[in-house]
Amino acid sequence: MMVAGDDALAHRLAAELRGVYGEQVTLVVPPAQRIVRPPVVGRARATALFDRVSAAVNRASGNGDSGVARTEPPRSDRVLEAAELTEAVFADAGVERAAALALVYDDDETNIRAALTARRLNPRIRLVLRLYNRRLGQHIEALLDQASALAAAGASAGAGAAGAGGEGEGDGEAFDASTTVLSDADTAAPALAATAVAGTSKVVQTDGLMLRAVERPPPGPGEVADPGLCTLALLSATTNDPAGADGSESSGAHGPQLLPDERAVAAATGRGTVVLENVSYSGPALSAGRSIMPFGSLLSRRLRWSFAGLVACVAGLAVASMLVTREPPLQATYLTLLDLFAINDPAIGQPLGRQILQLFSGLVGLLLLPVLLAAVLEALGTFRSGSALRKPPRGLSGHVVLLGVGKIGTRVLARLRELHIPVVCVEADPEARGLALARRLRVPVVLGDVTQEGVLEAAKIHRAHALLALTSADTMNLEAALYARTVRPDLRVVLRLYDDDFATAVYRTLRAAYPDALTRSRSVSHLTAPAFAGAMMGRQILGAIPVERRVLLFAAVDVGGHAQLEGRTVGEAFRAGAWRVLALDTQRQASGPVSAERASGLVWSLPSTYVLRAEDRVVLAATRRGLAELLGRRPRERAGT
């Protein structure tokens, strides 16, 4: 396996392939002197403040650094340093002998250029690309797959011309040269959005397939928890204990249990659960398109009330004219409008009541002119500012403050708006990627450095429901969280942190310092690396959801060729803590009765007695090591190599 990248995802992916799947990995990274961390304003202040909080918590709990379990990720077998992925670098890394190549640079153009070169050097290699641009990713995937198919056809023709019955052992060997395009932003955004808001579902959606899971609190005395379609995980037994499990794989029996059996679910009292609520095919995602400005936003509330008053006056004058002149309603209204716009003849020689009504109509007409002028000017100003960023309204409360609208923040913003959750964005860069989306969705934005006083206050942090700190700088996210907690100690906080060990330390320290507030720290590389690793193994990873600090994967797998699935019933194929069959994909089955359930493409209420056949394709949930075992791989430590 080859992994090439320039950030934490590359190292995490290499460790995942070696530690979980037992693969030999070659890691290509830029030279150490070229890796420069982005400047962070207030880095020393945030670090010093966090050190003081950590020291205070350690003194209060009596635990030092030795009490925190630290697991170093396994190192890759070979590391190459190269500024660019040239043909010489690929040759040195052995791309012609590699089974799969993952290109996880932060720049889309770098990944595309390297993928084209790798496909030309080795048409049989399996490619996994990290691309942010979804539409471009679809075209690149089709292009690279077509190039591989043409190369395979040429190789087959050449082997046939060499003579039938030749002794080329590898000519007829089947290979998987597929191309998979993934986005770390799309993989991590649903998990981050669901973590920020209580009660929201964790959704995995890809290629029209949608799986929805929800985290539920433990049932009260005498209550029975709703298991949904199935229970995917049991949460930690020490969730509220600051010195308890941190929810990672090293938490032991008190940590979260993935894919428990019915006996474990029944015996788990006082534990929250993550249950599967729905598995379905959804239609294609709707395009955000161009926003349409609502008519009510053209005019202010005071101006609308002025128009309403004038309309009431005109109606009153029309009724009075009808009573005085004995004219029909339509004729009386017409005369009133003529008097209003001063285009009627003077009421000379007519009754006194008619003359008084004409004077009042003229007075109302004079009042109408400035109102019309104000309406025109206000509408022009609204259209002029329609392309500008909105400011947070005065009475806003219960919203989510989203810090940073880069690649990850943009996807999270779109997800939160899909859930109809009010959001206020805070961004220091006026040219940030997500500001265009915020402008199109009419989301309030505060432009400013979050380390400066008054920025979070402008975002109404004191009345917010949660803070999502998703900038690319760990210490900036930490400083924003610590400052927000000083303003509102019970604020729900979600931090995006690159280093997983640092994320664990922050999580435990903040949870101990603020026991009454929900704190979550998420490493994007930790959330996305399992999906990239599964794609390198040749399986369609639909997505992943976090369960505290562990990850549960969803994959679409063909039953044929898997002895753990083929010929077994659904109940027999289930292995607690490893994998579980969730649904049967019937898209490729043309025969048989078509029920409402099958019309959606999935049969999710499979009986435990259903026998899985070789031609079946199933959607299953699996742990990282469970998926490796299902693929016939073993960690290198177990294999003894």
N, C-alpha and C positions, 0 to 999 in steps of 0.2 A: 504494500500500500504506500502511496505517495500523498503527502499533504503539503501544500504550499500556501503560506499566508503571512500576514504582517501584524497580527494582533493576538489576543488571548484565545480566540476561537481555534486558531491553528494548533496551539499547544494542547488545548483541551481535547480537540478531536484526535490528535495523535495519541494522547493518553487513553482515550476511550477505546480506540482500535486495539491498542496493545493490551490494556488491562482487562477489558471485557471480552473482546473477540480473540485475543491471543495472536494477533497479526504482527508481522514484521513491518515496521513503518520507517519510511525515510521522510524526514521533515525538512523542508526548504524554507528558510526565513531570511529576512534582510540582515545585513551585517549589524552587529550590536551597536556600533557607533552611529548607525543611521537611524536607530529607533529612538526618537525623542518624544517624551511625553508632552502633551499640549500644556501651555502655561495655564496655571490655575491661580486666580486671584484669591487671596486669603487662605492659601494652603497651610501656612504655619499656624495661623489662628485656629483653623478647624482641627488640625492634628493635635495641637496642644490641648484644646478643649476636650477632644475625645479621649486623649490620654488621661486627663484629670478625671473624667467620668469613669473610665475603665478602672483606674486606681482606686477610686472611691468604692466602686462595686466590689472589687476584689477584696478590699479590706473588710467590707461589710459581710461578705459571704465567707471569708476565711480561705478563699481559693486563690492561688497564684496562677501563673501561666502553666505550671505543670499539671493543673487540673483540667485543662482544655485539651481534648484529643485533637491532634493535628495530623492529617494524613497527606503526605506529599504525593502528588500524582505520579504515576510511573513514567519514567523518561522513555523517549522513543529510542529505537535502535541506532539511528544514524541521523545526524543533523548537518545540513549543508547551509552555508551562508552565501547568498547571492543577491546582488542589488536588483537584477532583472532575470526573468525566466527566459533565457535564450536557449537555442538548440544545444549549445555546449553544456549548459547547466542540466538540461533534461537528460542528455547522454550520460553525464556524470552521475546523475541520480538513478539511472537505469530505467527510464520510462519505457523502453522497448520490452522490458521484462515485467513491468508492473501490471497488476490485475486491475487496479483502480487508482484514480487520481482525483483529489479534492482540491479545488482552487477557491480559497476563502479569503482572498485579499479584500480590503475594504472598498477598493475602487472597482467598479464594474468593468471598465475598459481593460484594466490589467487582466482580469479573469478571462474575458472574452479572447483577448489576444493570445494568452497562454493556452486556452482550450483549443483554439484553431491550430496552434503549433503542435500540441500534444496529439491531436487527432491525426495530423499528417504524419507524425513520426511513428505512431502506433495506432492503427485503425481499430484494433481489438480492445483497447483500454476502455474501462468504464469511467465515465466522467461525472463528477458532481461539482456544480458551480454555485457560487454564492452571488446572486444578483438582486439588486433592489428593484430594478425596473421590471415589473411583471410582464408587460407586453413584449418588451425586448427579449426577456427570458424565454417566452414561448417560441419566438422565431429562432433564437439561437439553438434551443433544444431540437427543433425540427431540422435545422440546417446540419447540426453535428450528427444527428441520427441518420440523415440521408447520406452524408459523407461516409459514415461507417458502413451503411448498407451497400453502397457502391463499391467500397474497397473489399467487402466480403464477397460480393459477386465476382469481382475481378480475380480474387484469390481462388475462388472455386473454379472459375473457368481455366485459370492457369494450371490448377491441379489436375483437371480433367484432360487438358492437352498433354500433360506429362505422361499419360498412359494409365489405363484402368488397372487396378491391382497393384499400384505402386506402393512402396514401403514408407511413404511419408506419414508418420504416425499422427502428426498434429493437423494434417490437412482437413480431415473430416471431423475434428473435435469441435463441439459446440462451444460457443463463447457468448458472453453477454457484454456487448459494447454499447449499452444504453447510455443516454445522457439525462441527468436529473438536475433541474435548476431549483434551488431552494433559496429562501430569504430568511435570514435570521430575524429580521424585523417582523415578518408575518408570523413566524413561529412563536416569538416571545410576546407579541402584543396582546393576544387574547388572555394570556396568563397574567400579565401585568395589569390589564384593565380589570379582570375579575378579582385580583387581589386588593385593588384599591377600594372596591365598593362591596359592601356586605350584601349577600343574597344574590349577586349576579352569577350567572353560570360561567363555567369554563368551557369554551367552545373550540372545537377543532373543526375547521372547514376547509376543504380542498377538493377541487374537481367536482363540485356540486354535492359532495358528501359532508354531512354535518352531524357531529357527535356533540351532545350537550351534557355536561356533568355539573353537579352543584354540590357545594360543601354545606353540610347540615350540622347544626349543633347537637350535642347529646340529648336524648329525650329526657323529660322530667319524670318524677315518680308516677308510676301508673300509666305512662304514655308508651306507645309503641311507635318506633321510628319507621317511616315510610322507606322501604328498601329501593323504590324505583324499579328500573329494569334489572339492575344488579348492583351490588356494592363493590366499588372499585378499590376503596382503601379505607383503613381505619386511621384516624389521626392520633397524634401522640397522646399518651396517657398523662403526660406532665406538661401540657400546653401552658398552663397558668403558673408553673413553677419556674422562677427565674434561673434556678440552678439545675433545672431538669434537662431533658433531651432537647437538642436543637433541631430535631427533625431530619438529620442527615442519616447516611447509611451506617455511621458508627454509633448511633444512639442506642443500639441494643434492643431489648424487649420493650422498652418504654417508648421507642420511636414509632413512626408510622408503619403500618403493615399494608403493603400493596397486594391487591387481589387476594383477600382472605376468603376462606371457605365459610360455609354456613355455620359451622360449629364455632369458628373464631368470632364471627359476627355476633352470634348469640351470647357468647361468653364475655364480650367486650362491653362492660357497663361503664358509663360515664365518659365514653369516647365519642367524639364527633366522627362523621363519616363523609366520604365522597361517593355519591351514587350517580349512576348513569340514568339520565332522564329521557333522552330521546336519541335515536339514530335514524336519520332520514336523508333523502336526497332533496336538496334545496335547489331552486332555480339559479341561473347565473347571477352573479353579483350585479346589482344595479349601479350604473355609472353615476358618479356624483354630479356630473353635468355642470351647467351654469346656474348659479343661484338666481332666484327670482325675488326681487325686493317686494315685500308685502306692502299693499296699498296703505295700510295704517301707519307705516313708518314714514310716509311722505309728509304728513302734516302732524304737528304736535297736538297734544291733548287739548291745550288751551285754544288753539285755532279751530279744532273740531267743535268744541263747545260754542265758539263764536258763530260758526256756520249754523249750528243747530238752533241757536237763539234767533238768528236772522230768518231762518226758515219758519220758525214758529210765529214770528212777527208777520211775515207775508201771509201765512195761513189765516192768522187772526184778522188782518186787513181784508182778505178776500171774503171771509165770512161776514164781516161788518158791511162790506160793499154790497153783498148779496141781500142783506136785510134792509139796507137803506134804499137802494135803487130798485129792488124787486126784480133784479136780473137773474137769469138762470146761473147755476154755480160756475159753469165753464165761462160764460160771458163775464161774470163778476171777477173771476180770477184773471182773465185776460186784461180787463181794464186796470186791475191792481198792478199787474206787471208793467203795463204801459206807463202808469204813474210812477212806478218804482224806478224805471230807467229814464224818466223825464222825456218821453217821446209822445205823450198824450196832449191833447188840446186842453187849455185851462178851463176849469169848470165854472165859467162865468155865466151867470143867469140860471145856474142849477141850484138845487136845494142846499141849505147850509151844511147838512150832514155829508153830502157828496164833496163839498169843498174842503171840509175838515179832513176827510179821509184822503183826499189828494195831497194835502200838506203833509200828513203823516207818512204817506207812501214816499214822497220825495225825501223826507228826513231819513227813512230807512235806506233809501237808495244811496244817500250820502255816506251812511255808515257802512254800506256794502263795499264801496270802492277801496278803502284801506284794507279791509279784510281780504279782498281778492288780490291786492298787491302783495300783502304779507304771505298769502298762500303760494303765489308764484315764486317769490324769493325763497321761501322755505323749501319748496319742492326742488328748485334748482340747487340749493345748498345740500339737500339730501342726496340728489344724484351725484353731486360733485364728491361728496364724502362716502358714497356707496362703495368705492374701491379702497377706502381707508380702513384701518383696523378699528374695531369697536373697543370702547372702554368698558370696564365692568360697571354695570348699573348699580345705583345706590343701594337698593334693597336686596341685593343678591345674597343668598345664604344656602347652605347645604350643598355646595358645589364641590368639584374636584379641582384643585390647583395643579396644573401640569407644568412642571419645570423642564424646559428643553423640548423643542419641536424639530429635532433632527430626524434621522432615519427611523429610530425606534419611537420617538415621541409622535411623529406624524401618524404612524400606524395605530398607536394607542389612542390618539385623538379621534381618528376615524372610528375606531371600535367603540369608544365612549359615546360618540354622537349617535351611532347605530342603536345603542341602548337608551337613548334619550336622556342621558345624564348631563346636567349642566357643567360646563368646563370653563375655566379661566387659564389661559396659557401665559407663561412667563418666559421670555426669551431675550438674551442679550444681543444676538446678532440680527440686525434688521433685514439681512438677506438669507435668513434660515430657510431650509427646505419646506418646513411645514406652515409657514406664514401664508402662503397662497391658499392652502386648504382651509386654514382658520378664517381667512377673509371670505372664502366662498361659502363656508358654513355659518358665517356670521357669529363666530366665537370670539368673545372678548379676549384681548391680548394686552399684556403689560410689557413694554419694551424697557429693559434695564438689567443691570447686573444684580443678581440675587444676593450677592455679598454686600451690597450697599443698603443702608437703612432706608426704609420706606417702600421698597419694591414689593416685598411680600404683603405689606399692609395695603398697598394699592390693589393687590389681588384679593383682598378681603379674606386673608388667611384666618383671621379671628372668628369668622363665621363659616369657614369651609368645613366640609365633611372629611376630606382626605387630601393628602399631599403626595403627588407622584413626582419624585426627583429622578429624571431620566437623562440628565446631561452626560456627556462623555467623560467628565472628570469626577472621579470618586470623591475627592475631598470637597468639591463644590456641592455635590449631592448631600454629603454628610453635614456640611456647615448649614445648608438650607434646612435640613431636618432638625438639627439641634436648635437653630434659631426659632423655627416654627414651634418646637416644643416649649420654648420659653414663653412664647405668646399664648399658646394653648396646649397645656400639658396632656390633654386627652385626645389630641388630634391623631387620626389614623395616618400612618406614614409608610410609604413604600419606597425603598431605595434601589436604584440600579447601580450595582457595583461589579467591576470587572473581575477582581480576584475573589475566588470563592472562599478562601480562608479568611480574607478580610471581611467578606460579607457575613461569615459565621460569627466572627468576633463582634462586629457591629450589631448583629441581630441579638446576641445574648446580652450585650452590655446595655443596649437601649431598652430591651425588655425588662432587665433588672432595674434600671433607673426609672422607668415609667411603667410600673406594673399594671396600671389601669388603662393603658392605651395600647392599641394594636400596632405592632411594628413588624414589617416584613422587609427582608433584604433579598434581592434577586440578582443573580449573575446571568447575564444574557448568554454568555458562552456555555454556562452550565445547563441552561434550558434548551439550547439549540444543538449542542454537540451530539447528543444521542440520535437526533433525526438525521444529521449529516452522516454519522457513522453507519446507521442502518441503510441509508441510500447507497453508501459505498459497498455494502455487502450485497447489493442487488435486490433489495426489497423496497416496496413502495411504503415509505413511512408517511402516514397521513398527517401526523402531528404529535405533539406532546403536551401534557398538562403537568404543572408542578403540584406535588403533594408535600407541603412544607418545603423541605430542602431536598426532596427526592423527585424523580421524574418518572412518569408513566407514559409509555409509548402506545400509539395506535397505528396498526399496519394492516394492509391488505395482502393476504397471502394465498397462493394457490395450494390446495390441499395435496395435490399430487407430488410425490417425492419426499413427503414428510411423514416418516413412520409414526411420529407422535400424534398425527392427526388422521391420516388415511386409514379407513376401515374402522375407526373408533366412533363411539357415540359422542355427542357433545359433552355429556357428563364425564365420560372416561377421558376425553381430551383435555379437560380442565385440570391444570396443575397449580395448586395454591402457591402464591408468591412468585409465579413464573409467567403464565399466560392464561388467557381465558377467551373463548370464542364468543363474540358478541352478536354477530349477524351473518347472514348468508347473502352473498351478492347474486342476484338472479338476472342481471342485465344480459348475460350471454346465453341464458336459457330461453329458447323460443317456444318450447312445448310446455304443456301442463296448463291447468286452469289458472286464470289470471284473477287474483283477488285484489281487493283494495290495498292489501299489504304488499303484495308482489308488484302492484302497479308502480309503487314508489321506487322499485329497484332493489329493496332490501327486505329480508325476512328477519326481524330482530327477535321475535318471540319463538325462538327455536326450542322445541322440546328436548329435554336432556337425553331422550332415547333416539334422536335423529342421528343416523349413521352418515358420517362425512365421506363423500366419494372423491375419487381422484380428480374428477372434472370440476369439483366445487371450488369456489373462491370465497374466502371468509374474511371478515373484518374482526380482528382480535386486539385485545389489550395485552401488553406484555411489559415486564420490567426489562431493564437493560440487559442483565445477565440471562433472563429468561429468553429474550429474543436471540441472544448469542447461542444459547443451548438449542433452541428450535432450529437454528440454521446449521446445526451440526458442528459448531465451534466450541472450544473450551478455552478459558483463560490459560495463558502460558504456564502459570504456576501449577495449575491442575494437570496440564498435559505433560509436565515434566520436561519441557524444552526450554 
